[in-house]
Amino acid sequence: MKLLAFDTSTEILSIAVTAGEGAPVLEHTAAGGPQASAALIPAVQDLLARAGLALGELAAIAFGRGPGSFTGLRTAAAVAQGLGFGAGIPVLPIDTLLAVAEEARGQGGGDRIVAVLDARMDEVYVAAYERVDGLWHTRQAPALARPEDVQAPAGWVLAGNALELHAQRLPSAAGRITALPTARALLRLAPAALAQGRHPAAEALPLYIRDKVAQTTEERAADRARKESLKRPST
């Protein structure tokens, strides 16, 4: 199955292409964020050329739909939509937290993963996935939470890019794996996603969980005061 996958939901731009079973996976990794909007399409074109593939030969385009960076999600959705429309091929919007779980499994994390990505503003994006009979099942849908509110049942592994940042506030777990939603993980998830249905390019939409992207001045002040109070010794 010839597939293209990319994720721009974090500070890392990740792209991967495969020309089918037995063919190598070609990857490109670079800085994400604001640079992703300018770098994504040229990098996709380069990888396709290296793989000897035309865009129209692809079975589908998989992309990380979120949650994650607002700018990054809009970039990924817009590019997937444009390429899908232009070549008449389906798109596969895949949860970025599911890609984290798949990446962690590839690192030996097992089949029960609580994925946590940094959401800034002192919060994390969290979801829980369990792999049964070769397929992932959502046990907790993607949500926004404070690190101390994340739950990890006994025997589950925590995975994501929020582990060091919130190390003391996240729950204990069977293991901790630093992982990002990589394009290689999206490629592994794509066949199951495609089997569930072919999505037209118009359905290349981002998944937003947070309604606002910045705190007010008063909220920032209150947050600083809360942090300072936690530093003071109790009397």
C-alpha positions as CSV (number, residue, x, y, z in Angstrom):
1,M,0.0,0.0,0.0
2,K,1.5,3.3,-1.1
3,L,1.1,5.9,1.6
4,L,2.1,9.4,2.6
5,A,1.9,10.6,6.2
6,F,2.9,13.8,8.0
7,D,2.5,15.4,11.4
8,T,3.0,19.1,12.3
9,S,1.1,19.1,15.7
10,T,4.3,19.6,17.8
11,E,7.6,21.5,17.5
12,I,8.8,18.7,15.2
13,L,7.8,18.3,11.5
14,S,7.6,14.6,10.7
15,I,7.0,13.2,7.2
16,A,7.1,9.6,5.9
17,V,6.4,7.8,2.6
18,T,6.3,4.2,1.7
19,A,6.0,2.7,-1.8
20,G,4.4,-0.5,-0.5
21,E,5.1,-3.8,1.2
22,G,8.8,-4.5,1.2
23,A,9.8,-1.0,0.2
24,P,11.8,1.1,2.7
25,V,10.1,3.9,4.6
26,L,11.6,7.3,3.7
27,E,11.4,9.9,6.4
28,H,12.1,13.6,6.8
29,T,12.3,15.4,10.2
30,A,12.8,19.1,10.7
31,A,11.7,21.9,13.0
32,G,8.0,22.4,13.1
33,G,6.0,25.4,14.4
34,P,5.8,28.4,12.1
35,Q,8.4,26.8,9.7
36,A,6.2,23.9,8.9
37,S,3.8,25.8,6.7
38,A,6.6,26.7,4.3
39,A,8.6,23.5,4.6
40,L,5.9,20.8,4.4
41,I,5.0,20.7,0.7
42,P,8.6,20.9,-0.7
43,A,9.6,18.1,1.7
44,V,6.7,16.0,0.7
45,Q,7.5,16.5,-3.0
46,D,11.2,15.5,-2.3
47,L,10.2,12.3,-0.5
48,L,7.8,11.3,-3.2
49,A,10.5,11.8,-5.8
50,R,13.0,9.8,-3.8
51,A,10.4,7.0,-3.5
52,G,9.7,7.1,-7.2
53,L,6.0,7.9,-6.6
54,A,3.6,10.3,-8.2
55,L,1.0,11.8,-5.8
56,G,-1.9,10.1,-7.7
57,E,-0.4,6.7,-7.0
58,L,-1.0,7.0,-3.3
59,A,-3.7,4.9,-1.7
60,A,-4.2,7.6,1.0
61,I,-2.7,10.5,2.8
62,A,-2.5,10.2,6.6
63,F,-2.0,13.2,8.9
64,G,-2.1,14.0,12.5
65,R,-5.3,15.8,13.1
66,G,-4.7,16.8,16.7
67,P,-4.9,17.8,19.4
68,G,-1.8,19.9,19.2
69,S,-0.5,23.3,18.0
70,F,-3.3,25.3,16.4
71,T,-1.0,26.6,13.7
72,G,0.4,23.1,13.1
73,L,-2.9,21.4,12.9
74,R,-4.2,24.0,10.4
75,T,-1.1,23.5,8.3
76,A,-1.5,19.7,8.2
77,A,-5.2,19.8,7.5
78,A,-4.8,22.4,4.7
79,V,-2.0,20.5,3.0
80,A,-3.8,17.1,3.3
81,Q,-6.9,18.7,1.9
82,G,-5.1,20.4,-1.0
83,L,-3.1,17.3,-2.0
84,G,-6.2,15.1,-1.6
85,F,-8.4,17.3,-3.8
86,G,-5.6,17.7,-6.4
87,A,-4.9,14.0,-6.8
88,G,-8.4,12.7,-6.0
89,I,-7.2,10.4,-3.2
90,P,-8.6,9.9,0.3
91,V,-7.3,11.4,3.5
92,L,-6.9,9.7,6.9
93,P,-7.3,12.1,9.8
94,I,-5.6,10.3,12.8
95,D,-5.5,11.4,16.4
96,T,-2.0,12.6,17.3
97,L,-2.4,11.0,20.7
98,L,-3.0,7.6,19.0
99,A,0.2,8.2,17.0
100,V,2.0,8.7,20.3
101,A,0.6,5.4,21.6
102,E,1.7,3.6,18.4
103,E,5.2,5.2,18.6
104,A,5.5,4.2,22.2
105,R,4.5,0.6,21.4
106,G,7.3,0.6,18.8
107,Q,9.7,1.5,21.6
108,G,8.5,-1.4,23.7
109,G,5.7,0.3,25.6
110,G,3.3,-2.5,25.2
111,D,-0.4,-2.4,24.4
112,R,-1.8,-0.2,27.1
113,I,-0.8,3.4,26.7
114,V,-1.8,6.7,28.3
115,A,-0.6,9.3,25.9
116,V,0.2,12.8,27.2
117,L,1.3,15.7,25.0
118,D,2.2,19.2,26.4
119,A,-0.7,21.6,25.8
120,R,1.1,24.6,27.4
121,M,-0.8,26.9,29.7
122,D,0.1,24.4,32.5
123,E,-2.1,21.6,30.9
124,V,-1.7,18.4,28.9
125,Y,-3.6,16.7,26.2
126,V,-4.4,13.1,27.3
127,A,-6.0,10.0,26.0
128,A,-5.8,6.2,26.7
129,Y,-5.6,3.5,24.2
130,E,-5.5,-0.3,24.4
131,R,-4.4,-2.6,21.6
132,V,-6.4,-5.8,21.3
133,D,-6.0,-8.4,18.5
134,G,-3.8,-6.0,16.5
135,L,-6.1,-3.0,16.7
136,W,-6.1,0.0,18.9
137,H,-9.2,0.8,21.0
138,T,-9.9,4.2,22.6
139,R,-10.4,3.8,26.4
140,Q,-10.3,7.5,27.1
141,A,-11.0,10.0,24.4
142,P,-8.6,12.9,23.8
143,A,-9.1,15.6,26.5
144,L,-7.4,18.6,28.1
145,A,-6.3,18.2,31.7
146,R,-3.9,19.4,34.4
147,P,-1.0,17.0,34.8
148,E,-2.1,16.0,38.3
149,D,-5.6,15.0,37.0
150,V,-4.2,12.5,34.5
151,Q,-5.0,8.9,35.5
152,A,-2.9,5.8,34.7
153,P,-4.4,2.5,35.7
154,A,-2.2,-0.2,37.1
155,G,-0.2,-1.8,34.3
156,W,-0.5,1.1,31.9
157,V,2.4,3.0,30.5
158,L,2.7,6.8,30.2
159,A,4.0,8.1,26.9
160,G,4.5,11.5,25.3
161,N,6.5,14.7,25.4
162,A,5.1,16.0,28.7
163,L,6.9,13.5,31.0
164,E,10.0,15.6,31.9
165,L,8.1,18.9,31.9
166,H,5.5,17.6,34.4
167,A,7.5,14.7,35.9
168,Q,6.4,15.2,39.5
169,R,2.8,16.0,38.8
170,L,2.0,13.1,36.5
171,P,0.9,9.8,38.1
172,S,3.1,6.8,38.6
173,A,2.8,4.2,35.9
174,A,4.2,0.8,34.7
175,G,6.6,2.8,32.6
176,R,7.4,6.1,31.1
177,I,8.4,6.6,27.4
178,T,9.2,9.9,25.8
179,A,7.5,9.8,22.4
180,L,6.1,12.1,19.7
181,P,3.4,11.6,17.1
182,T,5.7,10.5,14.2
183,A,4.8,10.0,10.6
184,R,6.2,6.5,10.7
185,A,3.7,5.7,13.4
186,L,1.0,7.2,11.3
187,L,2.0,4.9,8.4
188,R,1.5,1.9,10.6
189,L,-1.9,3.2,11.7
190,A,-3.0,4.1,8.2
191,P,-4.1,0.6,6.9
192,A,-6.6,0.1,9.8
193,A,-7.9,3.7,9.4
194,L,-8.4,3.1,5.7
195,A,-10.2,-0.2,6.3
196,Q,-12.7,1.8,8.5
197,G,-13.7,4.0,5.5
198,R,-12.4,6.2,2.8
199,H,-12.5,9.9,3.7
200,P,-12.8,12.5,1.0
201,A,-10.4,15.4,1.1
202,A,-13.2,17.7,2.5
203,E,-13.0,15.7,5.7
204,A,-9.3,16.7,6.3
205,L,-10.2,18.7,9.4
206,P,-8.2,19.4,12.6
207,L,-9.3,18.2,16.0
208,Y,-9.3,21.1,18.5
209,I,-9.9,20.5,22.2
210,R,-9.0,23.9,23.7
211,D,-11.3,26.8,22.8
212,K,-8.8,29.5,23.6
213,V,-5.1,29.7,22.9
214,A,-3.9,32.3,25.4
215,Q,-4.6,33.3,29.0
216,T,-5.8,36.8,29.9
217,T,-3.5,39.1,32.0
218,E,-5.6,38.3,35.1
219,E,-5.3,34.5,34.5
220,R,-1.5,34.7,34.0
221,A,-1.2,36.7,37.2
222,A,-3.4,34.3,39.1
223,D,-1.4,31.3,37.8
224,R,1.9,33.0,38.9
225,A,0.5,33.6,42.3
226,R,-0.6,30.0,42.6
227,K,2.8,28.7,41.7
228,E,4.5,31.1,44.2
229,S,2.2,29.9,46.9
230,L,3.2,26.3,46.3
231,K,6.9,27.3,46.7
232,R,6.3,28.8,50.2
233,P,6.9,26.6,53.2
234,S,3.7,25.8,55.1
235,T,3.4,27.2,58.7
